[in-house]
């Protein structure tokens, strides 16, 4: 099972005619291929799998997902500290 975490597009560019982007995951930047989501723009959110952007998200959807993931992490931390 894979978990898609929303990342925000910070920069879009081309390498060898392939649309690429720098994606920000809460301060960690990753290079990603945007060929599967060519309509994606800077400051939008995408889900990435194996180095490829596979879908776009609205900012609201991204924030909702990130909030849920933070809550899951908080619960896991509490369980491990018991």
Secondary structure, DSSP 8 states (H G I E B T S, - for coil): -----EEEEEEEEEETTEEEEEEEETTEEEEEE-GGGTT--TT-EEEEETTEEEEEE-HHHHHHHHHHHHHHHHHHHHHHT-
